[in-house]
Each structure stands twice: as structure tokens, then as C-alpha cells.
Amino acid sequence: MDKTLSFFWIVSVQLFISPSNSQSTFNCSRASYYGSLDCPANYRGACGYTDLGLQINGGDVAAVHRLYRGGTGCGACYQVRCTYPQICNTDGVNVVATDFGVGDDTDFILSARSFAKLAQPNMASQLMAYGVVDIEYRRISCQYPGSNLLVKIKEQSDYPNYLAIIVIYRAGQKDIVDAEIWQEDCKAWRKMRKPYGDVWDMENPPKGLLTIRCLTSGDDGQKWVQLTGVIPSNWQAGVTYDTLVQLD
């Protein structure tokens, strides 16, 4: 697994992050940045999205530390704003967590693009010269207008012996804390393993059309979301399948 800091890219759909239904209380922390405005960071990322993210949220992404939560925090959205009124704006930037990263007592390592958006107009270079800044942040809802949940078959999958997936375009503030595959011949759900980040996998998966269910967790509790027949019997590594389901 490549743990190099990276601010990777996601297909062509723009991520919209809404402060609605967000946490009302901000938490204090620190943030730094990676890469530069002229040379975007290039990484694989601990969440397992690999190169799916060149355009996710316009490149406004972050590596997180404590918020990574063993990979459960991958894909969560946050409003981040710095606390230097003479140089920072009041809105900050909305980012999606895509990687794990440890900095100088920081909870966020932002892409350079995101870090620059913390500044008042024409003051980005002055802010970036700090390197590390005091911030406040809160979790907010992710929204993907017009886009369903997608299940991507990881490139490391080996049909039909090994299946690894990630579930992307998760709207709202839901974490995925468990995943299972239905085995029709046994009439039972088989638990998937979480090897790292946002990746779920299984050796010797069932044959035929595959139904997956994910256990989501949020402020309103936990709920199973069933993705019926989402993966075809002749699935292929590297291919993304539409679930026809949306989270809210």
C-alpha cells in the first residue's frame, strides 16, 4: 500500500459539499499543506481510491490524522477555516478526506489548492508562507447531485478468486462500517474484510450476480443499505458499476 501523501483524483463528477445538516460546533486544530499550486501532489493514498480523484471536489481534498479512524473516515467532508483574521477569510474551504497523513500536530494536510482557499483575496502566498496554521473545522454533508453510489472493483482483484471493492459518491454524513455479500446457494450473508482504508475484500467470492449490503453509521444510528445485483457475474477488475442507489 502506497502511503505517500497524495491528493488523488476521481472521475468527472463534481462533488458538492453542503453545510446543511452539518455539525454546528467547530473544533480547534492545525493544518498544513502538501504539494504546490504549480505542481499538484501525486499519490495513491491510504484510503485506496488510487487515481480515482483527479477532479473530486475540484481538487479540494485532505489527508487526515485522527479523523482517519482506521479508514472509516475516508470520504468524509469537512469545512476548514483558519483563525488568523488579518489574512484568512471567514468561510474557509470544504474538503473531502482522501488519505492519511501526520504533520506538525495537525489534523489536516490540505492540498495546496485547498490551503490557498483559506486566505483572503490576493493573500494566498502570505498564508502559504506560514506552512502550518491554526484552524477550526466541522464535519459537513457531502452531496453528489445526479450521481448514484458507485462500486468500483479494485485493480488488484483477480476474477473469480479475489474481489476487492470501494464504494464511492457517498452523500450525507454516513460512514460505512461493515459490508457483506449474499451467497445464494447457502442463503446467507458472508462478511467482507476491510484490509485498509475504504477497501472491502473477499477471497473466493460467490459466483454469479452479486448483491452487496453496507452497514452505514451516522447521527441517526446504523442502517443496512442493500445493493441488489450491483456486480455482474462476469465482473472485471478496474470497472465501476452503478448501484442505482443514492444516500442522503
Secondary structure, 3 states (H helix, E strand, C coil): CCCCCCCCCCCCCCCEEECCCCCCCCEEEEEEEECCCCCCCCCCCCCCCCCCCCCHHHHCEEEECHHHHHHCCCCCEEEEEECCCCCECCCCEEEEEEEECCCCCCCEEEEHHHHHCCECCCCHHHHHCCCEEEEEEEEEEEECCCCCCEEEECCCCECCCEEEEEEECCCECCEEEEEEEEECCCCEEEECEEEECCEEEEECCCCCCEEEEEEEEECCEEEEEEEEEEECCCCCCCCEEECCCCCC
